[in-house]
Amino acid sequence: MRIAVTTPTGNVGRHVVATLVRAGVRPRVLLRDPGRLAPEVRDEVDAVRVDQYDADAVVAATRDVDALFWVNPTSGHGDPLAEYARATSGVARAVTENRIGRVVFQSSVGAEKRHGAGEIDGLAQTEIALDGTGVDVTHLRCGYFFSNLEFELEALRTGTLQVILPLDQPMAWVAPRDIAEVAATRLLSPDWSGRCVQAVHGPADLTWRQVGDILTAAIGRPIAVERITDDAMRARLRRVGMVESLVEAVLGMSTGLREDFVPEQPRTLRTTTPTTLAAWAYGHLRHRIADDVP
């Protein structure tokens, strides 16, 4: 089976690659700079230099592929909805022209709304475009990544996280590695077809108050969580250099999911994954917020 993987050095993609290699597959990995691959990975994959915004390059890179793991790229600087749209046109064309048999797409909880959830709206449009190709596709509706906390290292060092969601609103939290295991399983399994939606909810729905308590215990220092206004969060995002379209896209991922939102897929054995936030935080955050770490 010929499997292509995008974002193979990302939080999820690198684990997808490792899982496929352990399963005996030599994946084709698509990335801008093959030099970013870990040395131990380079001999186990076929690396193709490709910009996911370049439709011709995506089509060429996925020729003769049986299955594709697709993650929408984003620069983190411009309008993510526009960037997702550019990338989506490329993957839709590649799937159609190369007759790729199946696609696993990394989407998000909230994409079922289709509109009104900020950056997630771009993922919803990719879902719609892939559905329109007629390919066998699984949309992974993922919860809030544990790894998003790595963007908050300075706040964790000072002991206060600022959020705009109600502090007692539960939501799904998930480890990227667990998402990768679900993705790889779907890529390798022959026992599905058509359009599928697979939620990846992590082990438990957590409120921000619970997250603060978990982080306090895991990293060994008090972590408080403070709710701030939408405008205060806008000002904070602007101070770190985000353009206005990106500010609103980031904000919308919270504001669009806080008014009685309930995920389309319930928490079940199928949608629950094992890694806890406590275990992840102990392994990934504790050493990074030590006083001697810059």
N, C-alpha and C positions, 0 to 999 in steps of 0.2 A: 504494500500500500504506500502510495506517494502522498505525504502530508506536508503542507506548507504552513509555516507559523510566522505571523507578523509580530512586531514588538518583542523579539526573542530575548532582549535584555531587560525587559520591563518587570514590574512586580509580579505579574501573572505569567507572562510569556516565558520567562527563564525557567519557571517550574514546569510549564507545559513541555518545553524542549527536553528537560531532564527526565520527565516521566516517559515521554515517547522513546528516548534513547534507552531507558531501562527496559522498555517493552520490546526492544529489538528493532525499532524503526530508526532509519536515518532521515531525519526531517530536513526539509528545505527551509531555510530561515531567511526572511526578507528584512533587511535593515539598511539604513543609510550608510553606516560605517561598520563593516565586518570586523574591524580592529577592536571594537568594543566587546566582542565576545570573549568570555573567559577562556584562558588558554586550554583548560581541560575540555572545553566544549568544541573547540575548532575542528578537531579531528573526527568528531562524531556527527557532524552536520554538513550539509551543502549550503554554503552561505552565498546569497545573491545580493549585490548592492542595488538597492531600489528605494526611491522616494515614493511613499504611498500616495502622495498627491499627484503623481505622474501616472495617468491612466495607461499610457502605452507601456510604461515600465512594469506596472502591475500585471498587465495582460501577459507580457513576455515572461515575467518571473514565475507565473503560475501555470504556464503551459505544461500539459501532461500530468497535472496534479489531480489526485482523486478526492482529496479533502483539504479544507482550508480553515485555519483558526484565524479569525479576523478581529483586530482591535482597531478602532478608529484612532488615527494619530491626532495629536494636538500640540501646537507649539508652546502653549502656556502663556502666550503673549497677545495674540489677536483674538478675533471673534471665533469661539469654538464652533458655533453653529455653521458658520460659513466654511470653516476648515473641515468639519465632518461632511458637509455636503460635497465638497470637492473630492474627498477621499471615497465617499460612497459611490459617486459616478464611476470611479475606477474599478471598485470591487464588483459592482453590478455588471459592468462590461466584461470583466475578466471571467466571472462565473458563467456568463452567457456564451461568450466566444470560445472559452476553453472547455465548456460543458463539464465544469467541476461538479462532481456528484453530490457533495455535501459540504455544508459550511456550519461552523460553530462560531457564533458571534457574541462577543462580550458586550452585553447591554447592561441595563441597570433597573433595579426596582424604581418604579415611577414612569418607565417608558410606556406603560399601558395607558397613561393619561393622554399621551400623544401631544398635548399642548399644555403650557403653563408650568413647566418644571425646569426652566432655565436650560442649562447645558444638556440635561437629559433629553430634551426635545430633539436634539440632534441625533441621539441614539435611536429614538423612536422613528425618525425618518429613515435611518439606515435599516431598521427592522422592516419597514414598509417596502423599501426598495428591494431588499433581498427576497421578501415574500413575492414580489412581483416578477422575479426571475423564474419562479417555479422550481427552484432547487430545493433539495431536502435541507432544511435549516433548523438549527436549534439556537434560540435566543437565550442566553444566560442572563437572567434578571438578577443581578448581584446586589447584595446589601452594601452598607457603608464599609469601605475598606479600613481595616486596622491601620494600614500603612499611611492613611491620611494624617494620622497623628505625627508622622515624621515631619510634616510641614509646620508643626507646632512646637518644635524643640525649645525655642527661646521662651515661649509661654510656659512650657512645662518646667523650665529652669526657674522661672519666676514664681511658679506655683499656682497660676490662674489661667484656665482656658475660657475664652469668650465665645459664646454661641448665640444664635438667634432662634433656635427651636425652644419650645417649652422644656424646662429641665426634667419634667416627669413624663414626657412623650417617649414611649418605647419605639425603637426601630431596630432593624436587622443589622448586625455587625458581623463582618466576615474576614477571615484571613486570606490574602491573595493565593497562598499555596493551596488552600482548599478549593478555590475557584479553579485553579490549574488542574487539580485532580479530576474535577467534574468535567472540565473541557476535554482533557486527554481521554477520559473514559468514553465520552460521546464520540470523539474522533475515531476511536478504535472499534467501537461497538457496531456490529452490523444489524442490530435488532431494533432500529427505528427508521422512520422515513416520514416524509411530509414536513409540515410546519410544526415545530415543537417549541414550547416555552418551558424552560427549566429554571426555577428560582434557586438561588444559592444564598441562603439566609444566615449562614454561620450557626453557632450552637445555641444562641439565645437572643431574644430581643432585649435591648438594654436602653435605659434612659440615660441622659447625660449625668444625672446625679449618681447612678450606679457606676458609670464609667469613671467618674472622679474617684469614687471609693476603690474601685479595682486598681486604678493607676497608682493611687496612694500606697496600697499594699504591695503592688508589684515592683515599684521603682524606689520605694523606701523614703519618700518625702511627701508632704501634704500637697495634694492637688485639689484646688477648688474649681468649680465650674460656675461661671457667671453669665446670666442671660443679658444681652445688650440689645438695643434697638436696631432695626434694619438700617437706619441712617448711620448709626455709629459703625456698623459693620461695613457699610459702603465706604465711609471715610477711611477705615482701617485698610481696606483693600486698595483704595486709591493711593494711600501712602506707600504701599510696597510696589507701586508702579503699574498697576493693572489699568488697561484702557477701559473706557466706560462699558463697551459691549461685553467684555470679559467680566467686569464687576457684576453686571446684571445677570449674566449666565451663571456665575458661581452662586450668587445670592438666591437665584430662582430654584436651585436644587434643594434649598431648605424651605423657602417660602411656599413653593408649590406643593410640598409634601407635609405641611403642618396643619392643614385644616381638615381634620377627620379623614385623612388619607389612610386607606387600608390596602396593602398589596394585593394584587389580583391572585397570586398564588399563596395559599396559606402555608403555615409552618407544618410540615409533615416529616416523616422519615426521609422521604425523597429530597426535600429541600433543606434539610438540616445537615450541617457539616461539623466536624469535631473540634477544631482548634479553638481554644478559649482566648478571650482577650487577655486574661491574666497571664497565661503561658506565653503568648506572643509578646506582651509588653515586657515581661521579665527578660525574654531573650533578645529583644530588639531595641528597647528604649532605655533600660536601666543604665547601661554603660555609656549611652550617647548623651545623657544629660548630666553626667558627672561634672563636678566643678572644674576639672582640669581638661575637659573636652571643649575645643573651640567651637 
